[in-house]
């Protein structure tokens, strides 16, 4: 059977999705790995476990389908950083996007004129998630270790090196590192000098359509054919746009998984210095502009685990809570939730912010809290949408993906809060499907990127009366952070002093 394999190497798991020649996903496999967060502000993973999950996900699908794929396209999570030696051995655990130990460094940069210059040149928000800030933290806090590092790479480069014994990175992953000139597709001298590294400590830049045919299964993964075509691919965010068909102006991709993001494609980079929306690359012609939020499904999971006092949540726990939530009117009868449980990225970029329930009254019950949490997550993404449209990017439709699409109630709330039409184009992993679509074009199997099969789409239209009601609550939501920002900063300082 002929098929293309798209692989999404995410923060919590690696998922492989098989896409047929009709561009429809038909099978998948997934392998998970842990994240070490025992130290405050640390978020680390073992890249060897991710490499194993990568191999296992491919092996499982090949075994399930009974044949090897024609080509394999790669998608990876953004902002990872691994310090390696000349043989690409990891010298320390990988720092994930959520690692926030460089928060103070990012804040100092952002408060200086240099911060604005770096943002404008690289398209990457100046934040602790950025590999640029992570490198500076290593240099300032571990100088001897810093001097021993041969290269600074992402998990994409680590996997690629294990396959082909060469240091190469695509323009998409490089564009979210804070180290590349986003409009010229070259490493930034300004960013490198700020980080204190040289160009030799970074990988060679290549196109997202770059492919290699020299794969030798004798070195690894003997279940593949000699010469199996590997396509470098792009970042998970940009590929989610491609996988959901959101690569034309006016159509944005909205994803809610553990975290969340809203992104829209454009033929130019768009900047908003106040909201620091990002501008990354899908390829040489398409920019993907948008903003990420830290707290998506993780906020609902936190709420339900504490509500039900359970270590492990079952699908029926989510179903029951969301069904009860539907009994509560829009606005949760005056209860508003700021979902900043892990600090927040766009559009406030405040790692020291925290979660908050506001408007609490005796009438509020567990279902009100559930509704407020879901609405708070949607408000956070609407805040990103608001910032994008303020930058001149008009959006009429949101193509949605992620775990939240299984809840009709959650989808309707999102439509009502944003006032936008939602389209669910695929129920499979959008980033993995996007990686397969990119590989289809790179391999010469199609002149243009494939599009999702729209006749299987689910469309959710906003209720305009509810949208008007939500506008008032959203205005209060935005005011809450501004009013509480100073107090949040004081609480953060107090907690980190004890």
N, C-alpha and C positions, 0 to 999 in steps of 0.2 A: 504493500500500500504506500502511495506517495504522500508525503506530508512535510510540513515545515515545523520546526520546534522553536517556540519562544520560551525563554527562561527568564524569570524575574527573581533576582537575588536580593531579597528584601531584608529588613532589619530583624524580623522574627523567624523567617523561613525562606526557603527557595522553592519556587513553584514552576514546574515545567508544563506547558500547554501545547498540545498537538493541534495544528491548524491544517485542514485539508486544502486541496487545490481549489476548492470552491470558497476558500477564505473563511470557513466556519470552523470554530473550535469544537473538537469532538472528544478529547480525552485529556487527562491531567494527572499529575502526581505532585506531592508536596512533602518536604522534609523540614523539620524545625530544629532550632538550636537556641541555646540560652544566651542571655545578656547578663553580665556581671555589673550590678549597681550597688555593691556593698559599701563602697566609699561614697561619701556625699559628692555630688556633681560629676561622678565618674559614670560612664556608660561604655563598657568594653565587651568585645567578643574575641573568640579564638578564630582567626582566619582559616585554620586547618579544618575546623568543624564545618565551616561554610563551604570549603572546597569539597569536603566529603558529601555534604548535602547536595551540592551541584552535581557531582558524579552519580549519586544515588537517584536523584530525580530523573536524570536522563536514562539511567539503566532500567528503572522501574517502568518508564513509558515504552522504551524499546521492547521490554519483555511483554508488556500488556498488549502492544500493537502487533508484535511479531516481526517487525522490520525496523531498520534504522532510518532516520530522517534524511531528506535531501540536503537540508541546511539547518543551521542552528543560529538564532539571533539572541543577543544578550541584552538584558535590562538589569540595572543595579540601582540600589538605593543611593541617594546623594550624600555628600559631605563626610564620607568615611575617610579615615587617615590611618595608614600603616607605615611604620618606620622599618625599612628593610636593609639587608646587606647586599653584596654584589650578586649573590645567588638567590635573591628574593626570599630569604628566610626572615620571618617576622622577628624583630628585635624586642617587641613589646606587643601586648594585646592591641587589637584594632580599636580606635576611638570611633564610636558611631556618631550619627548626626546629633543624638541627644546628649552627648558629653558636653557639660557646661562649665568645666573647670576654667575655661578662658573667658568667663563672663566679664571680669574686671578689665581685661585687656581689650575686649570688644567695646566696652563702654568708654574707655579712654580714647580709643581710636575714633569712635563715633562723635565724641565731643570736640574733636579737633578738625581743622580744615582738611587734613589728610583723609579722614574717614569718608567725607563726601567725594573726594577725588577717586578713592578706591572703588566706591560704589558705582560712580558714573563710568569708570573704565572697565570694571569687571562684570557689572550687572548683578553681582552677588551682594546681598545685604551684609553689612558689617555686624556680625553676631557670633556668639560662641560656637554655633554649628559649623561655621566656615573653617575649612582646613587651614586657611591663612591664619586665623586666630589660634588654632590648635598648635600650629608650628611655632608661632611666637611664644606660646605658653611653654612648650618644651624647651625652647632656646633660653628662656628666662629662668625656668625652674629646674632644669636638668641639663646644665651646660656640657658636662662631660659626655652624657648620653647623646646629646644633640650633635656633638662633634664626631661621633662614631657612625652616624647614619649615612648610608650610601644614597638612598633615595626615599622620597616621601611619595606614597602611592595610595590609590583607592582599592577597594575590594575588586573592582572590575579589572584593574591592572594586575592584581595578585592572581586572579583566575586566569587571565590571558597569558601571564608569564608561565604558569604551570602547564598551559597548553602548548605554547610556542617558544618558550625560553627567550622572550624579548620584552622590553619595557615599552609599551605603546598605550596611549589613552585617546579616547574619542573626544571630539570637540564638545559634546554634550556634557559628559562628566567633568571635563576640564572647565567648562563655563560655569559650573556651580562650585568651583573650588576657591573662588576669590583670587585666583592667580593668573587668569587668562583675560586678555583684552577681548571682550565679547563681540565687538563689531569687526575686529581684524583677525580673529582666530589665531592669535599668537600669544605666547607667554608674556605677561606684563612685567616690564623692568621695574616699574614702580612697586608692584606687589612683591616681587622677589626681593628687592632691596629692603622693603618693610619687614619681610619675614626673616631676612638675613641668610638667604640661600642663593645658590646659583642655578642656572638653567640645566646644568648637568645633573642636578639632584631631582629633576622631574623627567617624566617619560616623554617620548616623541609623540607629537600631536598627529592624529589621523582623523579622517572623515568618519562620521557615524555609519556610512555605507561601506567602509573599508572591510575587506574580507581576506581570509587566508585559506588556501587549499592544500597546505602542506602538513595537515594534521597526521600524526603517526600514532595509530592506536597501540603500537608496541610499547610506547612510553606510558600510556594511561588509557583507561576506558576502552578495553579491547572489544566491547560490545558494539562499537561504532566501526564504520567502514573506513579503510585508508582513504585519505583525501577528502574526508567529510568537510563540507564547506562551513566555516564559522564566520559570522558577520559580527563586527565589533558592537554595533548597536548604540544605544543612548542611555540616558537616565530614566528612572522609573516614572518620574513626573511627565517628562516630554512624551514618553511612549504611551502613557495613559491617554494623552490627547489623541495620539495616532490610533490607539486601540479602540477608542470610543467614537472616532470620526470627527473629532473636534480640532481640525487643522485649518479651518477657514475662519476669517474674521467674523465676529458676532456670535460664534458658538464656543462656549467655554466648557472645559472638562472640570467636573467637581468630583472629588474622591473623598470618601470618609472610610478610613480603616481604623487603625490604632490612633493615628493622627489624622490630618486632613489637609486638603489643598484645593485651590481654585486657580485654573490656568486658562489662558486664551492665546491662540496662535496669531502671529502678525508677521508682516514682512519687514518690520523694524523693531528695534529695541525701544521699550517704553520705560520711563523712569518716573518715580514719585518719591522724592527725597524724604517727605514726611512719613509716608507709610512704608518706604523702602520695599516696594514690590520688586520681585526679581525679574531678570531678563536672561533666559538661558537659550541654548541652541538645540533644535531638533536636527537640523542639517545646515548646509551652507546658505540656504534661502529662508528657512523658517525659524523665527524666534518664538519662544514660548514665554509669555509674561504672566506673572501671577504672584500668589503669596501662600505660604504654608501656615497651618496652625498646629500647635503641639497637642491639642486635646480634642480628639475625635471620639472614637469608640472607647478609648481608655477611660474617659470621664464617666460614661454610662456603666462600664464594667466596675469601676471603683464604687459608684453609687449602689449598684445592685449587690455587689459582694458585701457591702456594709449593711444594706437593707435586709438581706436574707441571711447574713452571717454565715456565708459559705466560702470555703476555700476554692471550690470549683463550681462554676456556673454551668447549668445545662441550657440547651436551646429553649426548653419550655419555661425556664425562669425569665428569659428575655421576652418570650411571647406573652406570658402572663402580665408582666409589668407594663409592656407597651399596650396591651389590650385595656388595662386599667387606666392608663394615661389618656386614652381616647375619651373617657368620661369627663375629662377636665377641659374647660373652654380655653381658647387661645389666650395666652398671657398667664396661664396657671393661677388665675384669680389673684393677680398682683405679686406673684413670686418670680423673681428674676435670678438667674444663676450666671455668675462670671466663671467660665470653665477653666481658669488658668491654674490647674492643679500642678502642672509641670512648668510654670512660667508660661510665657507666650511669645510666639514669633509675630508674623504679620497680623495686623498692621501696627501693633504697639511696640514690638521688639523689646520686651522687658522680661528678662530671665528672673527678676526678683518679684514679679507679680504673683498673686496667689488666688485661689478660688474663693468664691463668696456667694452666699445666698442672701438676697435682699428682699425686704417686704414681708418677712415671716409673720404670720398671724396664727391664732389658735385654730382657725378653720382649716389650715393646711394639713393634709394627710400624705401618706407615702406616694400616692398617685400624683399629687401636685408636685412633689419633689422630682419624680420621674419626668413629668412633662417639662418642668423648668430646666432640668439637665439637658433634655433633647433640644429644647428651644435655645438654650445657651450655646450649645455646639453649633446650631444653625445660625444664631446671631453672629458668632465669631467668624463664620465663613461669609456671611452677608457683609460683615465689616470689610473683608478682603474685596468682595465684589464692589462695594461702594468705593473703595480706593482705586480699583482698576478703572471704573467708569469715570472717576474724577480725573484720571490721567488721559482721558479722551478715547478710551476703548469702549464702545457701546456693545452691550451683550444682550441678546434676545433669547438665547436658549442655553440650557445647561445639560450637557451629556454626562450622566452620572454613573459612578462605579464605586465598588467597595462594599463592605459588609452591610452597610445600612440599607442597601437597595432591597433587601429581603423584607423590609417592613414598609407596608403601604402607608401606614400612619406617619412614619418618619418622612417618607418621600413627600407626602402632602404638606406636612409642616414646613419642609424646606421650600416647596413651591410657593406656599402662602407667604412665608417670610421674605423671600427674594422677589416675589412677584414675577418669576420667570417660568417658562415652560421647561419641564424636565423630560429628558429622553433617556431611557435605559436601553442602550444598544447591545450590550452583551452581559451575560451573567458570569462569564469566566473572568480571570484576572486580566484587567485591561492593559497593564504594563507588559505582561507576557505576550498577550495577543498583539500589542503594538510592536514588540520585538520581532515577532513572526512576520508581521506585515512589512517591517523595514527590511527583513531578510529576503522576502519575496522580491522586492524591488532591487535590492543590491545584487541578488543572484541572477537578475535578468529574466525572472519569471513574469514580470509585469512592468510596463513602462512607468506607471504611476503607483503610488501607495494604494493598496486595497482599502475598501471601506467596509465597515460592519454591515451585515445584512439587516436592513432597516425594517423589513416586514415582520421581524421577530421583536421589534422594539416595544417597550411599554412607555406610554406618554402620560404625564401627569400635568394637568393644567392648574394654575393657581386660582384660588377663590378670591376674587378681587375685594369682596367685603372684608374677608379675613386679613388680606394684605394691608388694607387701610388700618385695621385695628393693630396689626403687628408693627406698623410704622411708628406708632406712639410708644410702644414698648421698646422698640429698637433704639429710639432716641434716648430713652432712659438708660438702656444698656450702655450706650456710648458714654453718657455722662458719668455713670458709676465709676468706670475706670479712672477717668480724669479726676474725679473727686476723691478717690481712694488711693491714688498712686503714691502720694507721699507717705501715707500710713503703711502701705504695703512695703515700701522701701525700709521704713523704720522696723517693721516686724522682721524682715529678712536680716537686717543687721543684728537685731537682738538674738534671733535664733542661731546665727552663725558665730556669735560671740560666746555663747554658752557652751 
